[in-house]
Amino acid sequence: MEQALSSYKVFFEVAKAGNISKAAKQLQISQPAISKSIVKLEEQVGVKLFNRNSRGVHLTAEGEVLFTHIEEAFSYIERGEDELKRIREFHIGHLRIGSSTTLCKYVLLPFLREYLKKNPHMKITIENQATAKTIQKIENHKLDVGVVVLSQFRHGMKFSRIMEVEDVFVCTPDYLKHLKEIAGESVDIFEQANLMLLDKENITRRHIDEYFRDHGIVPRQILEISTMDLLIEFAKIGMGVSAVIREFVLTELHEGTLVEIPLAAPIKKRVAGFAYQETNQNEALKSFLQSAR
């Protein structure tokens, strides 16, 4: 392949110059070496690439076809070299981040706001998806880092802790008042409330379901919602009781827009942070994680 690339480079420069002598000067090799390379390439591809006359050389129809593709290929290589040059000169890197909508809003964006002030040239790609999908892509080396909430660490994956979080059930004061009017002060929300949870494939939902199993809870009425942001918004309009992360509704709890439902046994706390492969040597990732400490 290395020999073929060299031949294509010779072909490319001769086609641009239209003259073997000029191409030889550009490539800093002898004219006989160029002629030999062209003959070898023509034998390799099985067609004549140049017509020769007293004024120089010009491409045959087949040569034009090859030149179009070679020109595009070398253009990509040149752009790649330019990008590497910019990375060296301006400390530009490329970081691929995965995050759910909610974690992006409440965890990643506040961090990125400060990080990009110090690293304005960093190229960042963010993929929005469920945490389980993010973890899978990190394991398959399709993402550098993911913003995740975990109850236990995964084998082979490193984790940089940001904050501890706790799952709670919330609703509006009016909705809780309505429940108590129906079932009394000691109302069982799992029996009486319209309980709003994330879908069953979500890691947070699995954590809630585990809590239900451990405490023998069988909710009577469940409404599945796709994102935690919607769980919060639906709870705020009095649609029911939502299972959310307390740290993401602190403003609503402080203002009294939402109230937390007390539980006989609290749900086990989890940790939010950045998950990544220990073997990932991306310099942009190292810079990113350093800023997270």
N, C-alpha and C positions, 0 to 999 in steps of 0.2 A: 504493500500500500504506500510506503514511503517513496519508493521508486516511481510509482504511478503519479503521486502528488507532484513530484519534481518535474515529471514530463508534462503534466497539465499546466504547471507554472510556466514552463518554457513555451508551450502552445499559446497560453494566454497572452504573454508578453509579445510574442511574434505577431499574433493576430492584432493586437492593439497598435503595434509599431508599423506593421505592414512592411517590415524590412528586417532581415536577419541581422544585419550589421548593427542597427539601432538596438535591437533586442539584446544582442550580445553585450553591448556597452551597458545597457540597463541592468542585466543580470550578472555582469562581470565574469563571463565565461567566454570561451572561444567560439567563433562561428562554426567550425567543424563539429564541436560538441552539440551545438544547437541543432544543426542539420541532422546529426545522428539521432538526437532525441526525438525529433519530429518523425523521422522515418520509422523509428521503433514504435512510436505511438500510433502511427497509421497502420502498421502491421498488427498492432494489438487490437485496434477497433475494427479493422478490416475494411476501411474506406479511405479514400484520399481526402485530406483535410485542407491542403493548400494548392493553389495553382501558382506557378512561378513564371515571372517574365523579367525583362531587363530592368524594370523599375522597382522590383521587389516581389512581394508575395501577397496574395489575397485569398480569402477563405472560399472554399467550395460551398455548395449548398449544404452538404453534410457537415462541413466545418462550421458553418453558421449555426446549425442546430446545437452542436457541441459547445460552441462559444457562449451561447445564451445561458446554458446551464452552468458552465465553468465560471462565467462572469458573476452569476448569482451566488455560487458557492464561495468564491473569493471575497465577495462583498460581505457575506456573513462572517467570514474569518476576520476581515478588516474591522467590522463592527465589534466583534468579540475582543479584538486587541485594543480597540479604542475604549471599550468599557473597562477592561483590566487597567488601562492607563489611568482612567478617571478614578478607579478604586484606589490605586496607589497614590495618586496626587491629592485626592480629596477625602481619603479614608471612607469611601463608599462601600457598603456591603449590601447583601440581599438576604432578608430574613423572611421565612415563610411561617406564618402563625395561624393556628386553628383555634376557633373559639365558638361557643354557642352565642346566640344573640344576647342573652342576659349577662353572661360572664364578660362579653365584649363591652357592654354598656357599663357595668358596675365595677369591673376589675381591670380589664385591659385598657380602656380609654383613659382613665385617670393616670395610669402608669405611662402610657405612650405620650400623653401631653407633656410630661416632664422629660421623658427620654429623648424625644425629638428636638427639644430645645437644645440639648447637648450634642445631638447627632443629626443635624438637619439634612445631611446628604444620604442618610440610610434609606435604601429601597425596601419597603415592607409590603408583603402580600398577605392579606388576611382572608382566610376561608371560613365562612360561617356555616356551622353544622353542629349536630349533636356531639356531646362529649365523647361518646363511644366511638364515633366515626373519627374524631380528632385523634384519639389514642391509637386507633388502628393505622392511621396515616403516618403517625410518628414512628410506629413500629416498622412500617414499610418504607421509611425514609422519604416519604413524600411531603412531610412537613418538618420544620426544624424544632418547633416548640408549640405547645398547646396550653391554653388557659383552662384549667380543669378544677373540679372539686372532687376530692377522693376521700373515702372512708378508710381505705387501706392502700398501701403502695403496691405497685405492680413490679414483678420480677424483671430485671433488665432495664428498668427505666429510672432515671434520676428525677428528683422533684425539688423545686425551689419554692419554699413556703412563702406565702404572702400574708394570709390572714386565716384565722379560725372562723368558721361559720356554723350557724345552728338553724336547723329546719323548724319552723313553727307553723301554727294554724292561725289565720287572721280573718277578720270580717269587719264590717262597719258596726258602730255601736247600735244603730237602729236594727240591723239584722240580728244581732245577738239579743237585743231587747225583745224582738219578735219571737225568737226561739224560746226565750224564757216565759213569755206570755202563754205559749202553747204547751210547754212541757215542764214549767217550773224552774226555780233558781238552779237546781242541780241538773240541768239539761245535759243529755249525752249528745254531743255534736255528731258523733258517728252514727247515731240512730236517727236524729231529727234533721240534721242540716243537709243542704245541697252541698256535697263535698267536692271541691274542684282540685284535680290533681293533673300532673303531667302525664303524657302517654306512657304505656307500660315499658317501652323500649328505652326510656330515658333513665340515666344512671341515678338521678335524684329520686325519680319515682320508685326505682328498685330499693333505694334506701328507706323510703317511706313504707313500702310494702313489707320490708323486713321488720320494721318497727311494729306494724300491724300484726305480723305473725308472732313476734316475740311476746306480744302483750294480749294475744287472743282477741284482737279487734277485727270485726267484720263489718265494714261500712255498709250502710243500707243503700245509699244513693250516691253514685260517683259520676261526675261530669269530667271528661278528659279534655285538657287544653294543650295546645302545641308548644307554647312558650311560657316561661315564668312571668315575663312582662305582661302577658294577657291575663295570667292568673291574678296578678296584682291589680290590673285595671278592672277585671270583672268583680273582684272582691270590693273595690272602691265604689262600684255602682250598686252594691247591695245584692249581688246575684247569688252569693253563698259564702262558704268558708273555703279559703284557699290555703294550700300547703306551699309556703314560700320560705326563702332564706331571710331570717330576721335582719341581717346586715343590709339587705337590699330594700327594706321598708322602714328604716329607722326614722326618716323624715315623717312618713305617714303616722307612725306610732307616736312620735313626739307631738305632732299636731293634733292627734286624736281622730284623724280621718279613718284610721284602722285601729282595731284593738286586738291584742293577742289572746287567744283562748288558752287558759291554763290547762296543763296536762298533769295527770297523776304521776306520770314518769316522763321526764324530758327525752326528746329524741337525741341520740348520740351525735355529738358534734363532729364536724368534718373539717378538712383543711383545703383552702383554695390556694392555687399557686401555678407555677410553670412546670410542665412535664416535658422531658426531652430525653433523647438517647445519649448515654454517656460517651458513646463512640463518635458522636457527631463533632467534627473538627472545624465547623464553620466559624470563622473569626467573628462574623456578625453576631452569631449566637453567644459567643463568649462575652462580647461587649454588652449584649442585652442582659445576660444573666448577672454580669458584674454590677450593672446599674440597679438590679433588683435587690441586691444585698444591702 
